[in-house]
Amino acid sequence: MTVTRGVVLCPITMRLHLQNLFLLFLLLLLLLGSCLHPVAAFPKGCYPSEEEGLKTFRCSNAQLTEVPRDIPNDTNKLYLDSNQIRFLPRDAFRDLPLLLELDLSHNAIARIESGAFQGLAEHLHSLDLSSNRLVSVSKDAFSNLKAKVNLSNNPWLCDCRLQELIRAVELAADSSGGIVCDSSTQEEHVGKAFLQVIADTDFCNVYKKTTDIAMLVTMFGWFAMVISYLVYYVRQNQEDARRHLEYLKSLPSKQRRSEESSTISTVV
């Protein structure tokens, strides 16, 4: 009976061991999955690292067309250079409160929405937007930003808007000479460094003068129309009065007096 019992119990024991091993295997898979999940969530071509004690996230040459979303929120340095990013939407970096450096150079950025850098004002000290396709950007896009900004090697339209932007941001040392007029409201400035141009030309003042002249021309046009109408009105009344007097003269004396008194009473 003992042997029989041993034979009967052996498969039961083995089954329990197998069940325990299976549960242990599942537990290991879950733990491994939880460890690997953050890595798997990164966009292709992006990877985290640590440089000089700063947490860095690199996405250089990753063929990105937009700012990735799954960036660790404790990132200090973010490299998104050499991609095909075309547009920076509002709150594009709002989940990166500890960001110190942001490299967006060598992309195809043509438009930056107001509030794109919202949330970065406190810590960000370096922003590289060089070698993109920026033509005109509102100063509001960089509102409250204290970072040194590189805006060189973009096809800028040199006008009052660019002048306001340049005065609103702190330019990086290697940026000033590279801001060149690709086009301009004044043709003679094309191909020249913008900082040299605004040393002698105030684009906003020129724009204000042009606007003032346009307003004066418009006001003069309206004034001329009013004067013309008044002259026409007076002449028309004079003509009507002359015809009426001639009519009165042509009437017999009694009827004329009656008509005159009627006219006088009507006037009174």
Secondary structure, DSSP 8 states (H G I E B T S, - for coil): -HHHHHHHHHHHHHHHHHHHHHHHHHHHHHHHHHHHHHHHHS-TT-EEEEETTEEEEE-TTS--SS--S---TT-SEEE--SS---EE-TTTTTT-TT--EEE--SS---EE-TTTTTT-TTT--EEE--SS--S---GGGGTT--SEEE--SS-EEESHHHHHHHHHSEE-TTTGGG-BEEEESSGGGTTSBHHHHTTT--HHHHHHHHHHHHHHHHHHHHHHHHHHHHHHHHHHHHHHHHHHHHHHHHS-HHHHHHHHHHHHHHH-
